[in-house]
């Protein structure tokens, strides 16, 4: 059950990252992109681990895990090192796109 919960939790986290990516201004998208790619690699590694536990360990699955998890850690760690230039106080910000989070919230409220 734990091996199944990890990819599902990672997929939910990826959904939150993509939602944050869509509503922020252009100048802050690089860290979100790195987090999304790192989380996608983490989903791949966790899914591979789940399949190995369910159907038996294979050499290819172990090699995929050995690549996916360290790359995910490196990509997500790189977010901390990015230095964004501060926004100009006189710069006009465009309105954020809140359509995706609004639709997701509406869909969840109708299902419960």
C-alpha positions as CSV (number, residue, x, y, z in Angstrom):
1,X,0.0,0.0,0.0
2,X,2.8,2.4,0.8
3,X,4.4,1.8,-2.6
4,X,1.1,2.7,-4.2
5,X,0.6,5.8,-2.1
6,X,3.9,7.3,-3.1
7,X,3.2,7.8,-6.8
8,X,-0.3,9.0,-6.0
9,X,1.0,11.6,-3.5
10,X,3.7,12.6,-6.0
11,X,1.0,13.1,-8.7
12,X,-1.0,15.3,-6.4
13,X,2.1,17.3,-5.6
14,X,2.7,17.7,-9.4
15,X,-0.8,19.0,-9.8
16,X,-0.2,21.7,-7.2
17,X,3.1,22.7,-8.8
18,X,1.4,22.9,-12.2
19,X,-1.4,25.0,-10.7
20,X,1.2,27.4,-9.1
21,X,3.1,27.5,-12.4
22,X,0.0,28.7,-14.3
23,X,-1.0,31.5,-12.0
24,X,2.4,33.2,-11.4
25,X,3.9,35.9,-13.5
26,X,6.5,35.1,-16.2
27,X,9.5,36.1,-14.2
28,X,9.1,33.3,-11.6
29,X,8.5,30.3,-13.9
30,X,12.0,28.7,-14.0
31,X,11.9,27.4,-10.4
32,X,8.4,26.0,-10.9
33,X,9.5,24.2,-14.1
34,X,12.4,22.6,-12.4
35,X,10.2,21.5,-9.5
36,X,7.7,20.0,-12.0
37,X,10.4,18.1,-13.9
38,X,11.9,16.8,-10.7
39,X,8.5,15.7,-9.4
40,X,7.7,14.0,-12.7
41,X,11.0,12.1,-12.4
42,X,10.1,11.2,-8.8
43,X,6.8,9.9,-10.0
44,X,8.6,7.8,-12.5
45,X,10.9,6.4,-9.9
46,X,8.2,5.7,-7.4
47,X,6.0,4.0,-10.0
48,X,9.0,1.9,-11.1
49,X,9.5,0.9,-7.5
50,X,5.8,0.0,-7.1
51,X,6.0,-2.2,-10.2
52,X,9.2,-3.9,-9.0
53,X,7.6,-4.7,-5.7
54,X,4.4,-6.0,-7.3
55,X,5.8,-8.0,-10.2
56,X,9.4,-8.8,-9.1
57,X,12.6,-7.0,-9.4
58,X,14.2,-6.5,-12.8
59,X,17.6,-5.1,-13.8
60,X,16.0,-2.5,-16.0
61,X,13.7,-1.3,-13.2
62,X,16.6,-1.0,-10.8
63,X,18.6,1.0,-13.4
64,X,15.6,3.3,-13.9
65,X,15.4,3.9,-10.2
66,X,19.1,4.6,-10.0
67,X,18.7,7.4,-12.5
68,X,15.3,8.8,-11.7
69,X,15.6,9.5,-8.0
70,X,19.0,11.2,-7.9
71,X,18.1,13.3,-10.9
72,X,14.8,14.3,-9.2
73,X,16.7,15.3,-6.1
74,X,19.3,17.4,-8.1
75,X,16.6,19.2,-10.1
76,X,14.5,20.0,-7.0
77,X,17.6,21.2,-5.2
78,X,18.6,23.5,-8.0
79,X,15.5,25.6,-7.3
80,X,17.1,26.8,-4.1
81,X,20.1,28.1,-6.0
82,X,18.2,30.1,-8.6
83,X,18.4,33.8,-8.0
84,X,15.5,35.7,-9.4
85,X,15.9,39.4,-10.1
86,X,13.6,41.5,-8.0
87,X,10.5,42.9,-9.7
88,X,10.5,46.6,-10.5
89,X,8.0,48.4,-8.3
90,X,6.8,50.5,-11.2
91,X,6.3,47.5,-13.5
92,X,2.7,46.7,-14.1
93,X,1.8,43.1,-13.3
94,X,-0.6,41.4,-15.6
95,X,-3.7,39.8,-14.0
96,X,-3.1,36.2,-13.0
97,X,-4.9,33.4,-14.7
98,X,-7.0,31.7,-12.0
99,X,-9.1,29.6,-14.4
100,X,-7.4,26.3,-13.7
101,X,-7.5,26.5,-9.9
102,X,-11.1,27.8,-10.0
103,X,-12.3,24.9,-12.2
104,X,-10.5,22.4,-10.0
105,X,-12.1,23.8,-6.8
106,X,-15.5,23.8,-8.5
107,X,-15.1,20.2,-9.6
108,X,-14.1,19.1,-6.1
109,X,-17.0,20.9,-4.5
110,X,-19.5,19.3,-6.9
111,X,-18.1,15.8,-6.3
112,X,-18.4,15.9,-2.5
